[in-house]
């Protein structure tokens, strides 16, 4: 499971990097067209926002894997080592539950927007909400892989 997680994180890092490159290229094209050619790309803003939504959800598993997410440590800093380990485990289990809820509840939301498209590009509107589905599934997998990581010597 750890090998799969490592490969998954590498793929996500490459994908997020590619999406950022697309965002920069589309934004530069929009600026060039607007100021040099005198017209706007009507679809650029919607595409950039859609890609940013996907980047946010795809970066969650990366941040969780690196342990670089925002956390409030006030309570954890003031308890014993044994209690700290229990609190961390509880926090991770609760996070897995949260991502599972986001995963399962994003399907009805995406279904509600079925048949609709974005205004300026022919991409289904629910593509925004499937980012939450994919990101929560991947984040839950990364958390589960960290939580149930085999101990050394076993």
LUMDRENKE-719243 format. One record per residue (C-alpha): chain; residue number from 1; x, y, z; residue in three letters. Coordinates in Angstrom, 2 decimals, always signed. Example, Ala and Ser with C-alpha at 12.3 -4.5 7.8 and 13.67 -1.06 7.14 Angstrom:
residues 2
['A'; 1; [+12.30; -4.50; +7.80]; 'ALA'];
['A'; 2; [+13.67; -1.06; +7.14]; 'SER'];
//
This chain:
residues 154
['A'; 1; [+0.00; +0.00; +0.00]; 'UNK'];
['A'; 2; [+2.92; +2.31; +0.73]; 'UNK'];
['A'; 3; [+4.38; +1.77; -2.76]; 'UNK'];
['A'; 4; [+1.04; +2.54; -4.37]; 'UNK'];
['A'; 5; [+0.74; +5.71; -2.27]; 'UNK'];
['A'; 6; [+4.23; +6.84; -3.29]; 'UNK'];
['A'; 7; [+3.47; +6.31; -6.98]; 'UNK'];
['A'; 8; [+0.10; +8.05; -6.59]; 'UNK'];
['A'; 9; [+1.72; +11.09; -4.96]; 'UNK'];
['A'; 10; [+4.31; +11.31; -7.75]; 'UNK'];
['A'; 11; [+1.58; +11.17; -10.39]; 'UNK'];
['A'; 12; [-0.47; +13.82; -8.55]; 'UNK'];
['A'; 13; [+2.55; +16.12; -8.26]; 'UNK'];
['A'; 14; [+3.17; +15.86; -12.01]; 'UNK'];
['A'; 15; [-0.51; +16.39; -12.80]; 'UNK'];
['A'; 16; [-0.79; +19.44; -10.55]; 'UNK'];
['A'; 17; [+2.36; +20.89; -12.12]; 'UNK'];
['A'; 18; [+0.87; +20.35; -15.58]; 'UNK'];
['A'; 19; [-2.40; +21.99; -14.55]; 'UNK'];
['A'; 20; [-0.49; +25.03; -13.24]; 'UNK'];
['A'; 21; [+1.35; +25.28; -16.57]; 'UNK'];
['A'; 22; [-1.99; +25.20; -18.41]; 'UNK'];
['A'; 23; [-3.35; +27.92; -16.12]; 'UNK'];
['A'; 24; [-0.33; +30.14; -16.77]; 'UNK'];
['A'; 25; [-0.50; +29.55; -20.54]; 'UNK'];
['A'; 26; [-4.25; +30.28; -20.72]; 'UNK'];
['A'; 27; [-3.88; +33.40; -18.57]; 'UNK'];
['A'; 28; [-0.96; +34.70; -20.66]; 'UNK'];
['A'; 29; [-2.94; +34.01; -23.84]; 'UNK'];
['A'; 30; [-5.88; +35.93; -22.39]; 'UNK'];
['A'; 31; [-3.69; +38.92; -21.49]; 'UNK'];
['A'; 32; [-2.03; +38.90; -24.93]; 'UNK'];
['A'; 33; [-5.33; +38.65; -26.77]; 'UNK'];
['A'; 34; [-6.96; +41.36; -24.68]; 'UNK'];
['A'; 35; [-4.18; +43.96; -24.78]; 'UNK'];
['A'; 36; [-2.32; +43.18; -28.00]; 'UNK'];
['A'; 37; [-5.11; +41.94; -30.27]; 'UNK'];
['A'; 38; [-8.08; +43.77; -28.78]; 'UNK'];
['A'; 39; [-10.39; +40.86; -27.97]; 'UNK'];
['A'; 40; [-10.95; +38.54; -25.02]; 'UNK'];
['A'; 41; [-10.98; +34.79; -24.81]; 'UNK'];
['A'; 42; [-14.44; +34.22; -23.39]; 'UNK'];
['A'; 43; [-13.63; +30.75; -22.10]; 'UNK'];
['A'; 44; [-10.34; +31.45; -20.31]; 'UNK'];
['A'; 45; [-11.74; +32.55; -16.95]; 'UNK'];
['A'; 46; [-14.04; +29.54; -16.60]; 'UNK'];
['A'; 47; [-11.27; +27.11; -17.55]; 'UNK'];
['A'; 48; [-8.82; +28.65; -15.08]; 'UNK'];
['A'; 49; [-11.37; +28.45; -12.25]; 'UNK'];
['A'; 50; [-12.21; +24.84; -13.10]; 'UNK'];
['A'; 51; [-8.52; +23.92; -13.10]; 'UNK'];
['A'; 52; [-7.95; +25.70; -9.79]; 'UNK'];
['A'; 53; [-10.78; +23.72; -8.21]; 'UNK'];
['A'; 54; [-9.17; +20.49; -9.42]; 'UNK'];
['A'; 55; [-5.74; +21.62; -8.21]; 'UNK'];
['A'; 56; [-7.06; +22.29; -4.70]; 'UNK'];
['A'; 57; [-8.62; +18.85; -4.42]; 'UNK'];
['A'; 58; [-5.64; +17.07; -6.00]; 'UNK'];
['A'; 59; [-3.19; +18.87; -3.69]; 'UNK'];
['A'; 60; [-4.95; +17.66; -0.54]; 'UNK'];
['A'; 61; [-3.48; +14.15; -0.68]; 'UNK'];
['A'; 62; [-0.04; +15.62; -1.40]; 'UNK'];
['A'; 63; [-0.21; +17.91; +1.64]; 'UNK'];
['A'; 64; [-1.49; +15.11; +3.83]; 'UNK'];
['A'; 65; [+1.29; +12.81; +2.69]; 'UNK'];
['A'; 66; [+3.94; +15.43; +3.43]; 'UNK'];
['A'; 67; [+2.25; +16.37; +6.72]; 'UNK'];
['A'; 68; [+2.21; +19.98; +5.53]; 'UNK'];
['A'; 69; [-1.44; +20.74; +6.14]; 'UNK'];
['A'; 70; [-2.65; +23.35; +8.58]; 'UNK'];
['A'; 71; [-3.31; +21.99; +12.04]; 'UNK'];
['A'; 72; [-4.14; +23.38; +15.44]; 'UNK'];
['A'; 73; [-1.84; +21.77; +18.01]; 'UNK'];
['A'; 74; [-2.87; +23.54; +21.20]; 'UNK'];
['A'; 75; [-4.52; +20.47; +22.73]; 'UNK'];
['A'; 76; [-1.94; +18.00; +21.47]; 'UNK'];
['A'; 77; [+0.94; +20.07; +22.87]; 'UNK'];
['A'; 78; [-0.49; +19.94; +26.41]; 'UNK'];
['A'; 79; [-1.16; +16.21; +26.87]; 'UNK'];
['A'; 80; [+1.02; +13.21; +27.64]; 'UNK'];
['A'; 81; [+2.81; +11.27; +24.93]; 'UNK'];
['A'; 82; [+0.32; +8.38; +25.17]; 'UNK'];
['A'; 83; [-2.66; +10.70; +24.93]; 'UNK'];
['A'; 84; [-1.00; +12.56; +22.06]; 'UNK'];
['A'; 85; [-0.71; +9.33; +20.05]; 'UNK'];
['A'; 86; [-4.38; +8.55; +20.69]; 'UNK'];
['A'; 87; [-5.45; +12.06; +19.70]; 'UNK'];
['A'; 88; [-3.43; +11.91; +16.48]; 'UNK'];
['A'; 89; [-4.94; +8.53; +15.62]; 'UNK'];
['A'; 90; [-8.44; +9.86; +16.40]; 'UNK'];
['A'; 91; [-7.76; +12.94; +14.25]; 'UNK'];
['A'; 92; [-6.71; +10.79; +11.30]; 'UNK'];
['A'; 93; [-9.69; +8.45; +11.71]; 'UNK'];
['A'; 94; [-12.04; +11.46; +11.85]; 'UNK'];
['A'; 95; [-10.36; +12.88; +8.74]; 'UNK'];
['A'; 96; [-10.89; +9.61; +6.88]; 'UNK'];
['A'; 97; [-14.56; +9.73; +7.93]; 'UNK'];
['A'; 98; [-14.81; +13.35; +6.69]; 'UNK'];
['A'; 99; [-13.30; +12.49; +3.31]; 'UNK'];
['A'; 100; [-15.59; +9.46; +3.04]; 'UNK'];
['A'; 101; [-18.59; +11.71; +3.66]; 'UNK'];
['A'; 102; [-17.40; +14.21; +1.05]; 'UNK'];
['A'; 103; [-16.86; +11.36; -1.39]; 'UNK'];
['A'; 104; [-20.31; +9.84; -0.97]; 'UNK'];
['A'; 105; [-22.20; +13.13; -0.71]; 'UNK'];
['A'; 106; [-20.56; +14.65; -3.79]; 'UNK'];
['A'; 107; [-22.38; +12.19; -6.07]; 'UNK'];
['A'; 108; [-25.89; +13.61; -5.44]; 'UNK'];
['A'; 109; [-24.54; +17.14; -5.89]; 'UNK'];
['A'; 110; [-22.87; +16.26; -9.18]; 'UNK'];
['A'; 111; [-26.01; +14.43; -10.32]; 'UNK'];
['A'; 112; [-28.09; +17.54; -9.62]; 'UNK'];
['A'; 113; [-26.04; +19.42; -12.22]; 'UNK'];
['A'; 114; [-26.23; +16.63; -14.80]; 'UNK'];
['A'; 115; [-27.01; +17.86; -18.30]; 'UNK'];
['A'; 116; [-25.77; +21.41; -17.63]; 'UNK'];
['A'; 117; [-22.64; +22.85; -19.19]; 'UNK'];
['A'; 118; [-20.39; +25.74; -18.35]; 'UNK'];
['A'; 119; [-21.38; +28.97; -20.10]; 'UNK'];
['A'; 120; [-18.47; +29.41; -22.47]; 'UNK'];
['A'; 121; [-16.95; +25.95; -22.89]; 'UNK'];
['A'; 122; [-18.65; +22.62; -23.51]; 'UNK'];
['A'; 123; [-17.62; +21.01; -20.23]; 'UNK'];
['A'; 124; [-20.28; +19.65; -17.89]; 'UNK'];
['A'; 125; [-20.88; +21.81; -14.82]; 'UNK'];
['A'; 126; [-20.63; +18.81; -12.56]; 'UNK'];
['A'; 127; [-16.92; +18.50; -13.49]; 'UNK'];
['A'; 128; [-16.38; +20.99; -10.66]; 'UNK'];
['A'; 129; [-18.00; +18.67; -8.16]; 'UNK'];
['A'; 130; [-16.27; +15.52; -9.36]; 'UNK'];
['A'; 131; [-13.05; +17.20; -8.24]; 'UNK'];
['A'; 132; [-14.31; +16.81; -4.66]; 'UNK'];
['A'; 133; [-15.13; +13.17; -5.36]; 'UNK'];
['A'; 134; [-11.68; +12.39; -6.74]; 'UNK'];
['A'; 135; [-9.78; +14.50; -4.20]; 'UNK'];
['A'; 136; [-11.60; +13.09; -1.18]; 'UNK'];
['A'; 137; [-11.10; +9.52; -2.38]; 'UNK'];
['A'; 138; [-7.37; +10.10; -2.90]; 'UNK'];
['A'; 139; [-6.99; +11.95; +0.41]; 'UNK'];
['A'; 140; [-8.80; +9.14; +2.24]; 'UNK'];
['A'; 141; [-6.49; +6.60; +0.63]; 'UNK'];
['A'; 142; [-3.37; +8.55; +1.62]; 'UNK'];
['A'; 143; [-4.60; +8.94; +5.20]; 'UNK'];
['A'; 144; [-5.50; +5.25; +5.41]; 'UNK'];
['A'; 145; [-2.06; +4.31; +4.06]; 'UNK'];
['A'; 146; [-0.40; +6.48; +6.72]; 'UNK'];
['A'; 147; [-2.69; +5.30; +9.49]; 'UNK'];
['A'; 148; [-2.29; +1.60; +8.77]; 'UNK'];
['A'; 149; [+1.37; +1.75; +7.80]; 'UNK'];
['A'; 150; [+3.11; -1.48; +8.87]; 'UNK'];
['A'; 151; [+5.45; -1.05; +11.79]; 'UNK'];
['A'; 152; [+9.14; -1.71; +11.32]; 'UNK'];
['A'; 153; [+10.16; -5.22; +12.32]; 'UNK'];
['A'; 154; [+6.75; -6.80; +11.62]; 'UNK'];
//
